[in-house]
């Protein structure tokens, strides 16, 4: 009898050991001890009633071990997100720096080349007026770096200052006061002294510079958005699910058992639900970036635009030189005959050769581009890096779960951790985004409360997309009221012509206008520079001299077409009434 009881007891002990009650926790102790030490790790399975996250079965984990592993699961998750998104951060940060350095260098080279070309060609005539050209590049840089500067206004100011200086140079036999040269500048739109050059330069520079600024700003925005989107706050439900899939196998004494692929996807989709909601606007952002990059390497080519500044300016000066007699005659008609320069000596050889100085440059003489850089290569490299970024946020759970250290291969369906034990994971994989997590079997997600940070990031993406889409059309979203396709098309500025077209005589008529200046002008300062030509601060709109009596005001200040129509009808009514009154008075006199 006693022998029989001993056999039964041994059988029960054997059965209990086979069930895991007395199974060794050696492998779990080893894996856990590599990172956290062995002070709290049991040697054999113990009761799991104390567990809060893992199944309450026999376990190799104490309460302290479970808490420690929960923190590790959160840290591993954040590390996985950071590692996966590092490609985005690196691309945006590096490309932003490379393009920014490249664009700045090209502008420096363009200014230096213009200075060298014009100094060699025009000599003292250029150095006397170099500040006009320096101010142009200062303003272009200020626009590129994010200043609220109107390119149309910058280029219009440049041509307005240049027409006054060149007009004085091609008419050395006359003395011009500041007021007289302002009259020349005011009517330059009708004079078209530089032909179509200002319009062509405006289109080329505006498109290229707007696209370049937009690209650099958007690359910086992309870097910041990725950085914010990957700085996650992991909720308790997510931590519970992460612990259950990654470290509950360790607590069961099976530390090498990886979670089933579908289990991993459900956990990641729940934890990254808000990031998946970025996907639509993110794809729009990448597409818009690709389009602007393509334009910068094609029709909005930045290298060609900066190269063309000196050449186009030289062409404009040559055009005015070749047509100086016709232009001067029209100016004298509109602004009066200036006072002759007293007792001029015979011109020096340098002055006699002045006409030859105003010439354009051949292709071989055009400014060189920045050494060691190539826009086409930069564009191609960026496009290659942007293409795989589409769909990044929706693909993020798959990217993490495809890591062999994070989940079992998709083909291993029966030999993986299903959340409770080794075996097949039966629930289906939920869809992407916050709303679809209502059916997530691995965690409870509040789908009624959209994440505030995610909403803000979506708005930032929309702002960036809006900027890029306007840049694709050569327009600046920050200065959308300015017309990039208009501007200084036919002389100094389209606005100038519209504002002053009525007080300039028709070219077919030679009747003097009412605002003709007197012949006896004020003498110019001894230094040869008028006050308007001296360098002046341009940091604020108030510092800017309004040469043209309101030329810098926006189109919003002009009467709208309906208002003009109303004024016209009112004027017509008054005239009609006056005529009827005059007719009535005539009848009374009879």
CORLINKA-V61072 format. One record per backbone hydrogen bond with DSSP energy under -1.0 kcal/mol. CO is the residue of the C=O (numbers start at 0). NH is the residue of the N-H. If there is no record, write none. Layout:
# CORLINKA-V61072
co=<CO CO>
nh=<NH NH>
This chain:
# CORLINKA-V61072
co=<0 1 2 3 4 5 6 7 8 9 10 11 12 13 14 15 19 22 24 25 26 27 28 29 31 31 32 42 45 47 54 58 61 62 63 64 65 66 67 68 69 70 71 72 73 74 75 76 77 78 79 80 84 85 86 87 88 89 90 91 92 93 94 95 96 97 98 99 100 101 102 103 104 105 106 107 108 109 110 111 112 113 114 115 116 117 118 121 122 122 123 125 128 129 130 131 132 133 134 135 136 137 138 139 140 141 142 146 149 150 151 152 153 154 155 156 157 158 159 160 161 162 163 164 165 170 172 176 177 178 179 180 181 182 184 186 187 191 193 195 196 197 198 199 200 201 202 203 204 205 206 207 208 209 210 211 212 213 214 215 216 217 218 219 220 221 222 223 224 225 227 229 234 235 236 237 238 239 240 241 242 242 246 247 248 249 250 253 257 258 259 260 261 262 263 264 265 266 267 271 274 275 277 278 279 280 281 282 283 284 285 286 287 288 289 290 291 292 294 294 297 300 301 302 303 307 308 309 310 311 312 313 314 315 316 317 318 320 322 323 324 325 326 327 328 329 330 331 338 347 348 350 356 369 373 374 375 376 377 378 379 380 381 382 385 386 388 390 394 395 396 397 399 402 402 408 410 415 416 420 433 434 435 436 444 450 451 452 453 454 455 456 457 458 459 460 461 462 463 464 465 466 467 469 470 478 486 486 488 492 493 494 495 505 512 518 524 529 539 544 545 549 553 554 559 560 561 562 563 564 565 566 567 568 569 570 571 572 573 574 575 576 577 578 579 580 581 582 583 584 585>
nh=<4 5 6 7 8 9 10 11 12 13 14 15 16 17 18 20 22 44 28 29 30 31 32 33 34 35 36 24 58 50 56 45 65 66 67 68 69 70 71 72 73 74 75 76 77 78 79 80 81 82 83 84 88 89 90 91 92 93 94 95 96 97 98 99 100 101 102 103 104 105 106 107 108 109 110 111 112 113 114 115 116 117 118 119 120 121 122 124 125 126 127 128 131 133 134 135 136 137 138 139 140 141 142 143 144 146 145 148 153 154 155 156 157 158 159 160 161 162 163 164 165 166 167 168 169 173 340 180 181 182 183 184 185 186 187 190 191 194 196 199 200 201 202 203 204 205 206 207 208 209 210 211 212 213 214 215 216 217 218 219 220 221 222 223 224 225 226 227 228 229 230 231 238 239 240 241 242 243 244 245 246 247 250 251 253 252 59 256 416 407 263 264 265 266 267 268 269 270 271 275 277 278 281 282 283 284 285 286 287 288 289 290 291 292 293 294 295 296 297 299 300 304 305 306 307 311 312 313 314 315 316 317 318 319 320 321 322 323 326 327 328 329 330 331 332 333 334 335 174 351 352 353 358 372 377 378 379 380 381 382 383 384 385 386 388 389 391 394 398 399 400 401 402 405 406 411 412 422 259 417 436 437 438 439 446 454 455 456 457 458 459 460 461 462 463 464 465 466 467 468 469 470 471 474 473 481 488 493 198 496 497 498 499 508 515 520 527 532 542 546 548 552 556 557 563 564 565 566 567 568 569 570 571 572 573 574 575 576 577 578 579 580 581 582 583 584 585 586 587 588 589>
